[in-house]
Amino acid sequence: VFMKTAFIHFCELHYMWGNHGACALRMFLSPRHPIRRAFTPHFFKTHHTCRRAQYSLFDRRGILGRGSSLKYDEGLKKVFHDFIGGFEYKSYPDELKEQDVLDCKFHVGATDGLDLHKILSQYVCNLFDEIYTHEEKFKADEELKRAHEYLVDELRIPKHLQEYTMDNVKEIWGEILFRVTGYHNMIGAVTAFALDPAMTNVRLQPKGRTMTEEMETIVAPKESAISVALISAITQIPCPTIGECWKQVLENPDCTSYATLRENLKKLEQKIDQRNLVRNDNVDFHPRYCAISISS
């Protein structure tokens, strides 16, 4: 379970949803493009994190290569390539439906998560409607069309969403924004994975006679401890949350779509706070705690 969750985080979220979403904006949309301006905050430090992980985590002598129990070529590297190679675009509601929890009131992802998914998807729809006031303006945007074609190829978009239409583009970007915010937050921090026994390689030593020797019976090997410390240090990048305001980057900071988003996120905060009164506290999808981007 640990290894699968960790690779969902590294491969699917960072490399696929985060990396390709950010690339689509920066490679094909000009700096002043209203969609690039609006969505850029959701990819804060995404490229930086992926680039750094190439050497610090996934290199043969990187932290994962040295700290995990997997061999490199036929283990760590192969799993990484298999996850990327097997990736297929799927909407979050469809995932919940496949897991038979779409209507489960006890599943946080089907309550808080689905609520956040709807809010972000609605924001994307409203924003596109404000920017593209008529269909001809949308069809004439060659930059956005090239970005869409890139995402179709890289995210293996299913056939029914491949055509360049307003509805398809809205659905894809709504899904991307959810994946790099709430879903990434729900999967868990890298530090939590690093503390898993499968990563730290904890093993008991013969019981010692002194207090110091007894403490040494429960600690991981020195290299594992260093690996955990390094992962914790390099991944704790301060990041704004979706509960904060970023309207200053928008082409029109006073647009209705963003104002509606802020209202809906505030209502979701209150709704989750109420739910937490009758359950164990959970802030996986809470706007006040959910990072605005997939930066760590």
SETI-443212 format. One record per atom (N, C-alpha, C, O): residue in three letters; x, y, z. Coordinates in pm, whole numbers, plus 50000, padded with zeros to 5 digits. Atoms other than C-alpha are relative to their C-alpha. Layout:
residues N
ALAXYZ;...
This chain:
residues 296
VAL500834988150000;VAL500005000050000;VAL500875012550000;VAL500605022149928;PHE499094988649994;PHE502845023750089;PHE500615003049865;PHE500585014549819;MET499314997650126;MET504695018849763;MET499035004749892;MET499375013549813;LYS500974995950102;LYS501545021949550;LYS499595014550022;LYS499535022449927;THR500414986349971;THR500435053849727;THR501145009749968;THR500905020549913;ALA498854991350027;ALA503945068449704;ALA500175002349851;ALA500455013649810;PHE499804998350144;PHE504155062149331;PHE498825007049933;PHE499005013549830;ILE501114991750048;ILE500665076349273;ILE500365014650020;ILE500125022949933;HIS499584986349970;HIS502025107649440;HIS501075004749903;HIS500935015249840;PHE498854995850081;PHE505325109049252;PHE499694999949850;PHE499925009849780;CYS500165001950145;CYS504325095948910;CYS498735006649945;CYS498805015049855;GLU501254995250056;GLU500675103448853;GLU499775014850030;GLU499425022649941;LEU500304986249963;LEU500345136049046;LEU501085009749954;LEU500785019349883;HIS498954990550035;HIS503725152849006;HIS500364999549851;HIS500375009749783;TYR499485001150136;TYR504895139148672;TYR498905001849895;TYR499135008349793;MET501054999650102;MET501575135748487;MET499105012250017;MET499135021349934;TRP500944989049983;TRP498925159448627;TRP500725013450017;TRP500375023249951;GLY499324987449973;GLY501315185748758;GLY500935004449889;GLY500815015549838;ASN498994996650100;ASN504165184848509;ASN499375003449865;ASN499725013549804;HIS500584997650133;HIS502035182448193;HIS499005011550001;HIS498875018749902;GLY500884988449991;GLY499455207448315;GLY500805012949992;GLY500425022249921;ALA499144988150001;ALA502225232648380;ALA500655001949864;ALA500755013249815;CYS499354999150133;CYS503955224648050;CYS499035005449896;CYS499415013449810;ALA501004995350097;ALA500735230447855;ALA499855015150007;ALA499705021849905;LEU500144985549984;LEU500485265447999;LEU501245007349948;LEU501125016949873;ARG498764992650028;ARG504135275547960;ARG500524997949858;ARG501185006749802;MET499505002950133;MET504875259047627;MET499155006149889;MET499665009549783;PHE500894996450109;PHE501825270147432;PHE499245013250020;PHE498805019249922;LEU500734987649975;LEU500185300247600;LEU500975011350031;LEU501895009650111;SER499124988549977;SER501835334447591;SER499845005050143;SER498805002550205;PRO500054995549860;PRO502625350847928;PRO498775008450034;PRO498325008350149;ARG501164991549974;ARG499695374947892;ARG498674993049973;ARG497614999149988;HIS501255007250029;HIS497165348247796;HIS499184998950128;HIS499714995050231;PRO500814999949878;PRO494245350548041;PRO499894986550070;PRO499804985950193;ILE500075013349937;ILE494075312848097;ILE501324996750069;ILE501324991350179;ARG498705002349935;ARG497805310448167;ARG500115008250128;ARG500595003250230;ARG499944991549882;ARG497555339548408;ARG499134994550113;ARG499534994750230;ALA500935004949898;ALA494575324248589;ALA500464986950063;ALA500294984950183;PHE499675013449951;PHE495965288848620;PHE501424998650052;PHE501734988950120;THR498615001149958;THR499655295848683;THR500184998150151;THR501044990250190;PRO499815002249856;PRO499255298349065;PRO499864985350041;PRO500444981150141;HIS500215014049965;HIS498125261949064;HIS501184991049960;HIS501144978949979;PHE498795007650036;PHE501555251548932;PHE501245006850058;PHE502345005650003;PHE498914993549928;PHE503685271849173;PHE501074989850037;PHE500814980250110;LYS498825008549973;LYS507145255349186;LYS499854985549953;LYS500624976949994;THR500185013750049;THR505835224349004;THR501204995349919;THR501724984449942;HIS498845003950081;HIS508625223948745;HIS501264999050085;HIS502074990050066;HIS498845000049912;HIS511195232349010;HIS500084987050079;HIS501154981050092;THR500045012149919;THR510095202849222;THR500314987649917;THR501074978949960;CYS499745011550089;CYS510085178148930;CYS501474999349961;CYS502084988649963;ARG498604999750042;ARG513515189248815;ARG500934996050114;ARG501894988550093;ARG499155003249886;ARG515005186949161;ARG499894985250037;ARG500874978950074;ALA500215014149966;ALA513455152549220;ALA500754990749904;ALA501104979549941;GLN499285008250098;GLN515165139748904;GLN501354995550054;GLN501784984350030;TYR498685003249947;TYR518495140849084;TYR499974996150147;TYR500674986850188;SER499965002549856;SER517705141549455;SER499244987550041;SER499584981150140;LEU500805011649964;LEU515085113749455;LEU500214988149909;LEU500464977049957;PHE500085011450092;PHE515125092549139;PHE501314996149934;PHE501364986149862;ASP498705004150052;ASP518765091949043;ASP500444987150071;ASP500014984250183;ARG499525012549941;ARG520545059149107;ARG500585002350140;ARG500434993950229;ARG499424996949869;ARG522345076049395;ARG499145010150078;ARG499615016050175;GLY500904991049931;GLY519345096949499;GLY499444993850126;GLY499744982450160;ILE500525004449870;ILE517445094049823;ILE499144987549988;ILE499284978350068;LEU500845012050016;LEU514845069149695;LEU500834988049957;LEU500634976850005;GLY499165011050048;GLY517435048649513;GLY500824993750111;GLY501054981650111;ARG499165004949891;ARG519535045449827;ARG499194996150123;ARG499604987450200;GLY500755002449877;GLY516795045650091;GLY498954989249992;GLY498634983050093;SER501075010050010;SER514125022449953;SER500604986049989;SER501804984249966;SER499545013850005;SER514324984749955;SER500024994449858;SER500424982949838;LEU500055004650139;LEU513864982549575;LEU501375001049934;LEU502155010149962;LYS498844998550086;LYS516674975549334;LYS499735011549904;LYS498595016049891;TYR500204987950079;TYR517245004049092;TYR499384997149863;TYR498235000549840;ASP500475001750139;ASP516904993248724;ASP498734991549991;ASP497754995649929;GLU501165008950010;GLU514504963948768;GLU499005002250112;GLU498014995050120;GLY500904997149890;GLY512834978949075;GLY499445014149992;GLY498405016349930;LEU500474986249991;LEU512495016349139;LEU499745006149863;LEU498675011949840;LYS500134993950132;LYS513065027348779;LYS498874993549920;LYS498125000549851;LYS501035007250075;LYS510785000648633;LYS498605003750051;LYS497685005749971;VAL501304996349944;VAL507925008748873;VAL499625014049955;VAL498475016649919;PHE500234986350042;PHE508285045548788;PHE499525000549854;PHE498535007149823;HIS500375000350141;HIS508145038648413;HIS498654993049979;HIS497874997249893;ASP501275007250014;ASP505255014048455;ASP498815008950039;ASP497775008749974;PHE501084991249956;PHE503155039448645;PHE499735010649894;PHE498575013549863;ILE500174989750102;ILE503765066148382;ILE499434993949872;ILE498504999449812;GLY500465006550123;GLY503285042148092;GLY498574995250010;GLY497884994549908;GLY501365005149984;GLY500045028948238;GLY498985010650036;GLY497825007650060;PHE500914989249962;PHE498565062948317;PHE498945002249893;PHE499245002249773;GLU501094996450089;GLU495175070448163;GLU499135010550069;GLU498815009250187;TYR500864989649946;TYR493065101448212;TYR498684994150048;TYR498054986249978;LYS501275004449946;LYS490075095048434;LYS499505010950094;LYS500295016750170;SER500544989649912;SER487755119148613;SER499904994650143;SER499764982650165;TYR500085004049859;TYR487635118948991;TYR498664993350033;TYR498654983050101;PRO501275007049973;PRO483895110649006;PRO499984985849943;PRO499414976850004;ASP499965013450059;ASP484515081148774;ASP500854990650085;ASP500534978850099;GLU499185008349910;GLU487265068649007;GLU499204995750122;GLU499254984150162;LEU500825003349884;LEU484915070449304;LEU498934989749964;LEU498634980750043;LYS501025009450043;LYS482255052149105;LYS500584986049982;LYS499954976150020;GLU499345012950016;GLU484685024349015;GLU500284993450135;GLU500224981150148;GLN499725005149866;GLN485535020849384;GLN498734997550079;GLN498784992950193;ASP501315002049939;ASP481805019349464;ASP499845008350129;ASP499245003750226;VAL500134991249883;VAL482065048549709;VAL499455013749961;VAL499475023050042;LEU500464987150049;LEU480565076549499;LEU498925006150089;LEU498885018250108;ASP501104995149917;ASP477515079249726;ASP500184996650148;ASP499234997050226;CYS499745003949861;CYS479195068650050;CYS500195012450088;CYS501125020150065;LYS499934988049915;LYS478595094950320;LYS501124999250103;LYS501425009150169;PHE498905001549906;PHE481445080850530;PHE501375001449933;PHE502405001150000;HIS498744998850075;HIS484085084850257;HIS500295014849979;HIS499535021949912;VAL499684985850008;VAL485815118650286;VAL500155004649855;VAL499775015849820;GLY499854996450141;GLY486675118149916;GLY498685001649928;GLY498595009149831;ALA501314999250064;ALA483015113449826;ALA499145011250059;ALA498085014250005;THR500724988749941;THR481885141950052;THR500815012849977;THR500505020749888;ASP499174988150014;ASP484565168750097;ASP500665000849863;ASP500685011349800;GLY499285000250127;GLY486485157949787;GLY499125003249882;GLY499485011249795;LEU500924997550112;LEU483515157349553;LEU499495014350002;LEU499275020349897;ASP500424986049990;ASP482395191049685;ASP501055009449941;ASP500725018749867;LEU498934991650052;LEU485785206449608;LEU500154998249849;LEU500405007949777;HIS499935002850144;HIS485855189649267;HIS498945008049924;HIS499235013949820;LYS501094992550065;LYS482505205349178;LYS500285015049999;LYS500025021849900;ILE499714985749990;ILE483615239749298;ILE501075004149899;ILE500905014249830;LEU498934996450093;LEU486835239849095;LEU499564998249855;LEU499935006249769;SER500515002050136;SER485105225648787;SER499085011449960;SER499125016149846;GLN500904988850029;GLN482455252748812;GLN500785012949977;GLN500435021049892;TYR499144988250018;TYR485155279348848;TYR500595000349860;TYR500585010649794;VAL499425000850134;VAL486845267348529;VAL498955003249894;VAL499215010849801;CYS501094997450096;CYS483505267448342;CYS499665014849996;CYS499535020749888;ASN500354985949994;ASN482655302448461;ASN501095008949942;ASN500815018749872;LEU498884992150050;LEU486115315848383;LEU500074999649848;LEU500255010049784;PHE499975001150146;PHE486075302448027;PHE498845007749937;PHE499015014149833;ASP501154992850054;ASP482605316847972;ASP500225015150003;ASP499745022349915;GLU499724985649992;GLU483825351048083;GLU501065004349899;GLU500975015149840;ILE498914996550093;ILE486975350247870;ILE499564998449856;ILE499845007149772;TYR500435002750138;TYR485425334947559;TYR498505002749993;TYR497674993850014;THR501404995849999;THR482195354047523;THR499184994549884;THR497954994949886;HIS500725006650110;HIS481345336747196;HIS500894988949944;HIS502114989249957;GLU499325012050047;GLU482285303947031;GLU501115003249901;GLU502144996549901;GLU499014996750101;GLU484195320546745;GLU501325004450064;GLU502405001150014;LYS498794995549930;LYS486645336646990;LYS500774988050054;LYS502004987850050;PHE499365012249949;PHE487345302647145;PHE500664992249887;PHE501814988149899;LYS499465007850111;LYS487835285046812;LYS501215006949935;LYS502075000249878;ALA498904992550061;ALA490195312646695;ALA501275000150087;ALA502315004950042;ASP498844999949909;ASP492545307746994;ASP500914988149968;ASP500734977250022;GLU499105010650043;GLU495325287546830;GLU500924995450113;GLU501314983750118;GLU499135003749888;GLU497475288447143;GLU499314989750091;GLU499904979650128;LEU500755009149913;LEU494805271847356;LEU499764986749930;LEU499764976149993;LYS500225012350076;LYS494125246747079;LYS501244991150003;LYS501124979050018;ARG498765007949995;ARG497785235947072;ARG500234994350140;ARG500704983150155;ALA499885005049863;ALA497785233147452;ALA499084988150023;ALA499444978550090;HIS500965011149987;HIS494705210947431;HIS500534987549929;HIS500434976549983;GLU499465011550074;GLU496315188547169;GLU501154993550076;GLU501314981350076;TYR498905005249918;TYR499365185047392;TYR499454991650115;TYR499954980650141;LEU500585007449887;LEU497225174247688;LEU499344987149954;LEU499414977050024;VAL500625012150054;VAL495305149647472;VAL501044988949984;VAL500784977450016;ASP498945009950021;ASP498585132347385;ASP500644995550132;ASP500784983650157;GLU499215003249881;GLU500385134147719;GLU499174993950112;GLU499674985350185;LEU500855005349893;LEU497455126947954;LEU499124988549952;LEU498284983650027;ARG500785010950058;ARG495985100347721;ARG498505002350022;ARG497784994150078;ILE501404996049986;ILE492665118147709;ILE499114990449921;ILE499434987349806;PRO500895009250073;PRO489785094447615;PRO499375006849879;PRO499295019149872;LYS500464995250130;LYS488255097847272;LYS498895010450009;LYS498865019849930;HIS501174991049994;HIS485065115647382;HIS500385014150046;HIS499565023250039;LEU499564986849957;LEU487145144747520;LEU501105005849912;LEU501635016549942;GLN498854995950080;GLN489745147847245;GLN499725011949908;GLN500625019849881;GLU500314989150091;GLU487955172047015;GLU500135013550072;GLU499805014850190;TYR499814986749943;TYR488775208747070;TYR498665007350005;TYR498295014549912;THR501264992949977;THR485465221247209;THR500075006550137;THR500875002650222;MET500024992949872;MET484695244747494;MET499704990450116;MET500374990950219;ASP500395009249893;ASP483015217447700;ASP501144990550036;ASP501394987950154;ASN498905009349974;ASN485935193347660;ASN501165006850072;ASN501725001350167;VAL498904992649938;VAL488565219447749;VAL499665003550144;VAL500515002550233;LYS500444996949864;LYS486555230048053;LYS500144987850091;LYS500674988850201;GLU499985012049917;GLU486235194448181;GLU501434995950033;GLU501724992350147;ILE498615004349979;ILE489935186448136;ILE500705009250100;ILE501365004450192;TRP499314990749909;TRP491185218048309;TRP499384999950139;TRP500095002050237;GLY500625001549869;GLY488655214248590;GLY500584988250074;GLY500844988950195;GLU499415012149940;GLU490035179448651;GLU501455002650042;GLU501864998550150;ILE498594997249968;ILE493645191448639;ILE500125008550126;ILE500945005550213;LEU499914991249883;LEU493055219248892;LEU499664992450128;LEU500284994750232;PHE500345007949881;PHE491415194849132;PHE501154990650037;PHE501484989250155;ARG498925009749972;ARG494245169549098;ARG501215006650064;ARG501865000850151;VAL498784993649948;VAL496995194749171;VAL499745007950129;VAL500655014050184;THR500314993349874;THR495185209249473;THR499484989850101;THR500264983850175;GLY500615008849901;GLY492745188249676;GLY500474985649995;GLY500764979650099;TYR499625014250010;TYR493655153949541;TYR501444997950045;TYR501744988250114;HIS498605000949958;HIS497375160049588;HIS500105001050151;HIS500884993850214;ASN499994998349855;ASN496705171649943;ASN499504987350070;ASN500004983750176;MET500585011949941;MET494635140450011;MET500964988049996;MET501014980150090;ILE499095011450015;ILE497255115849884;ILE501034999750112;ILE501424989050158;GLY499094999549887;GLY499645127950153;GLY501345005849966;GLY501765005949851;ALA498704993750017;ALA502955145050204;ALA501104989749982;ALA501014978550032;VAL498855008850021;VAL506235129850095;VAL500624996150133;VAL501094984850150;THR499415002849870;THR507445132450453;THR499304988150067;THR499954979950131;ALA500745011149940;ALA504695108650564;ALA500424986749938;ALA500544976750008;PHE499535012350065;PHE505825083150306;PHE501404996350049;PHE501714984650069;ALA498625002449959;ALA509435087250416;ALA500074993350137;ALA501044986250167;LEU499995005749866;LEU508505077150770;LEU499424985950005;LEU499424979650110;ASP500545013650004;ASP506895044650658;ASP501124989850019;ASP502234991849969;PRO498965010249979;PRO508785013250772;PRO500624994749872;PRO501794990949871;ALA499445004850126;ALA509185002850407;ALA501095009249948;ALA501945005049870;MET498994990450045;MET511255034250354;MET501125001250101;MET502295001750063;THR498984997649898;THR513055038450686;THR500824987650031;THR501904988750090;ASN499245012449980;ASN514135001950698;ASN500304997750148;ASN501424994150185;VAL499825002149857;VAL513604999751073;VAL500214985250029;VAL499484976849977;ARG499805013849958;ARG514994967851226;ARG500574999950141;ARG501355008750178;LEU499565000849861;LEU515614957051584;LEU501394994150009;LEU501744985049934;GLN498665005049974;GLN519134951351713;GLN499984992850136;GLN499044994450213;PRO499935006649868;PRO520214929652008;PRO499875010350113;PRO500445021250106;LYS500264990749892;LYS519074945652332;LYS501295003850072;LYS502104995250107;GLY498784995249935;GLY521764967252490;GLY499865000650151;GLY498774998750206;ARG500004999849853;ARG522724970752853;ARG499735014050054;ARG499125015550160;THR500184986449952;THR522735008752883;THR498785006349931;THR498265000849834;MET501134992950059;MET519935033852808;MET500295003649854;MET499425002449768;THR499634996350138;THR521835045652498;THR499934987949909;THR499434988849797;GLU500015012250082;GLU522255010152373;GLU498584995049976;GLU498274989949869;GLU501395004250018;GLU518575002552434;GLU499295008749897;GLU498485003749819;MET500604991150101;MET517565033252230;MET500434996049860;MET499674997549764;GLU499485003750131;GLU519725020451947;GLU499324987649944;GLU499494984449826;THR500665012050050;THR517604988851924;THR498785003249913;THR498284994449844;ILE501224996950074;ILE514675007751766;ILE500215010349889;ILE499265014549824;VAL499784990050104;VAL516345032051529;VAL500394993349869;VAL500884982049867;ALA499655004950133;ALA516845027751157;ALA501515001249979;ALA502185008350053;PRO498594997950035;PRO520295024051001;PRO500275014749971;PRO499365022049931;LYS499634985950013;LYS522155057050978;LYS499605005749864;LYS499095016949857;GLU500304994950133;GLU521685060250601;GLU498505002449982;GLU498105012049918;SER501444998250009;SER517915055550631;SER499555012450075;SER498705020050029;ALA500354988249921;ALA517705081850903;ALA500375012749925;ALA499625022549927;ILE499574988350077;ILE519655106150686;ILE499055002249882;ILE498715013649850;SER500924998950113;SER517355098650390;SER498705006650041;SER498205015549972;VAL501254994349951;VAL514255106550594;VAL500185014850030;VAL499325023049996;ALA499744986049966;ALA515815138750721;ALA500115008649875;ALA499595019849872;LEU499834992450124;LEU516755149850369;LEU498685001849927;LEU498395012749878;ILE501304999050066;ILE513335141950223;ILE499135010350071;ILE498475018550008;SER500794990449923;SER511675161250504;SER500455014249973;SER499635023349961;ALA499454986450016;ALA513985191050453;ALA499715005849862;ALA499335017549851;ILE500094994350135;ILE513785194650075;ILE498575000949948;ILE498335007449847;THR501384999750051;THR510025189350040;THR499105009850075;THR497975012150034;GLN500844990849923;GLN508765214050300;GLN500075014249943;GLN500585023350008;ILE500014986950065;ILE508315242950058;ILE498735007550041;ILE497635002550017;PRO501214992449965;PRO505975269750193;PRO499165002749875;PRO499695006749772;CYS500874998550116;CYS502975271549964;CYS498685006350043;CYS498115002350144;PRO501324994249970;PRO499835293449962;PRO498924989349990;PRO499134978849928;THR501125009350006;THR496495275950006;THR498905005749910;THR498895017649879;ILE501114995250083;ILE493365277749794;ILE499025008350081;ILE498125014650026;GLY500824991449916;GLY491735294650091;GLY500465014450000;GLY499755023350048;GLU499464986450009;GLU493935325050028;GLU499605006349867;GLU499074999649778;CYS500404992650119;CYS493405351849764;CYS501165001449902;CYS502275004849941;TRP498974998150103;TRP495325352649435;TRP499425007649879;TRP499915006049767;LYS500674993250110;LYS493065375149227;LYS500915009849927;LYS500625013549813;GLN499124990150062;GLN495945399249156;GLN500674994849873;GLN501135002849792;VAL499355005350120;VAL497315375548890;VAL499044999149882;VAL499474997349769;LEU501005001550106;LEU494065374448692;LEU500015012249907;LEU500365023349947;GLU500134988950094;GLU493535395248381;GLU498965010050051;GLU499125022250039;ASN501034991749939;ASN490385408248549;ASN499824995550145;ASN499064986250171;PRO500075004349860;PRO490825405948928;PRO498595000450059;PRO498324993750160;ASP501364998849948;ASP487175415148979;ASP498984991749922;ASP497784994249929;CYS500905008150080;CYS485735388848748;CYS499044992050089;CYS499374988350201;THR501045007049926;THR482545371448858;THR500404985650033;THR500074980550140;SER499635014149979;SER484015336448820;SER500874998450124;SER500704989050201;TYR499125001149883;TYR486715343049079;TYR499265003650128;TYR499454997150231;ALA500794996249883;ALA484335360649319;ALA499104988450045;ALA498954985950164;THR500845011649968;THR481995330549298;THR500854988750060;THR500414981950153;LEU499105010249945;LEU484945307049359;LEU500295002850147;LEU500234993850231;ARG499694996449862;ARG485865325949676;ARG498814997350093;ARG498984992250203;GLU501215002549921;GLU482285324149803;GLU499794985150023;GLU499484980850134;ASN500225014549989;ASN482025287049731;ASN501054993350088;ASN500724984250163;LEU498955005749915;LEU485375279049896;LEU499755003350147;LEU499984995050235;LYS500324996249862;LYS484345298250207;LYS498854991550054;LYS498904987250169;LYS501115008649958;LYS481085278650222;LYS500484985750026;LYS500024979150119;LEU499465013549981;LEU483035246050183;LEU500784999250131;LEU500704989250202;GLU499274999849872;GLU485305255750473;GLU499024998150116;GLU499274990150206;GLN501005000849893;GLN482235260450693;GLN499354986250004;GLN499094980850111;LYS500645013250007;LYS480675227950572;LYS500924989250057;LYS500484980550132;ILE499055009949949;ILE483835207850644;ILE500195001650150;ILE500304991750222;ASP499904997749856;ASP484175224150987;ASP498834993650073;ASP499014987950181;GLN501185006249939;GLN480635212651064;GLN500094984849997;GLN499754978250095;ARG499845014550009;ARG481335177450943;ARG501024994950102;ARG500874984050157;ASN498955004249906;ASN484435176051162;ASN499535000050145;ASN500204994450231;LEU500555000349865;LEU482275181751469;LEU499474986250037;LEU499394982750155;VAL500605013149975;VAL480775146951430;VAL500844988649941;VAL500354977449925;ARG499105010350051;ARG483765128051287;ARG501425003650043;ARG501655014450096;ASN498614996649975;ASN487515126151333;ASN500415011149903;ASN500105010649784;ASP499624988550084;ASP488985158651204;ASP500704995449873;ASP501604987049877;ASN499355002850127;ASN489915156750838;ASN500035012849917;ASN499005019049893;VAL499844987650077;VAL491295185750635;VAL500644997349864;VAL501255006249805;ASP499415003650130;ASP492375167250319;ASP499565009549890;ASP500365013449805;PHE500554991550105;PHE490105189050105;PHE499575013750053;PHE498835020949986;HIS500394987449936;HIS489735218750338;HIS500765011549936;HIS501995011749941;PRO499324988950069;PRO490495251150146;PRO501015007450087;PRO502005012650036;ARG499094992749912;ARG492165266350452;ARG501364993250012;ARG502354999750044;TYR498765007649984;TYR494805238850455;TYR500514994049870;TYR501634988849865;CYS499675006650127;CYS494865226850093;CYS500915008949915;CYS500535020149879;ALA499044992150078;ALA497915238749898;ALA499445003749864;ALA498694996049804;ILE500514995050127;ILE497205259149588;ILE500654992949882;ILE500124993549771;SER499295006550110;SER499695238949382;SER500654987150047;SER500614983650165;ILE499385013049975;ILE501545206149359;ILE501525001850015;ILE502304995849941;SER498604996049990;SER504855220349479;SER500854990850085;SER502074991850081;SER499185008749917;SER505915193349725;SER499324986650020;SER499864977850088;
